[in-house]
């Protein structure tokens, strides 16, 4: 297995960041197998989706609208239960096939980090397993 980490700075409470280039850079030349992209936080998620700017704004609005901001038990601790719940819906990782060092993403697919409790610095792990 090969793994690398990179950091992402977010600039809003709920936003998306296209991390596809960083994922590509973390995959070794010639590698084939499966790439897992994992965010090491409980209030951010990772998705594969089209990176068009208006759709990225829609994703942020969508996750905000799905979960009310207030009324959660965890808010008694640090007032960010809504962020945890939004990230739970998104998931903390995605798996992508890799062939000859390239992620096998479709024409309109990109890897997006979805921030649910920013602005923050987020750590992302890219792990490639399989045949080389």
HELIX and SHEET records of a PDB file:
HELIX    1   1 UNK A   20  UNK A   26  1                                   7    
HELIX    2   2 UNK A   53  UNK A   66  1                                  14    
HELIX    3   3 UNK A   75  UNK A   78  1                                   4    
HELIX    4   4 UNK A   81  UNK A   90  1                                  10    
SHEET    1   A 5 UNK A   2  UNK A   9  0                                        
SHEET    2   A 5 UNK A 121  UNK A 129 -1                                        
SHEET    3   A 5 UNK A  33  UNK A  39 -1                                        
SHEET    4   A 5 UNK A  93  UNK A  99 -1                                        
SHEET    5   A 5 UNK A 102  UNK A 103 -1                                        
SHEET    1   B 3 UNK A  15  UNK A  18  0                                        
SHEET    2   B 3 UNK A 110  UNK A 115 -1                                        
SHEET    3   B 3 UNK A  44  UNK A  49 -1                                        
END                                                                             
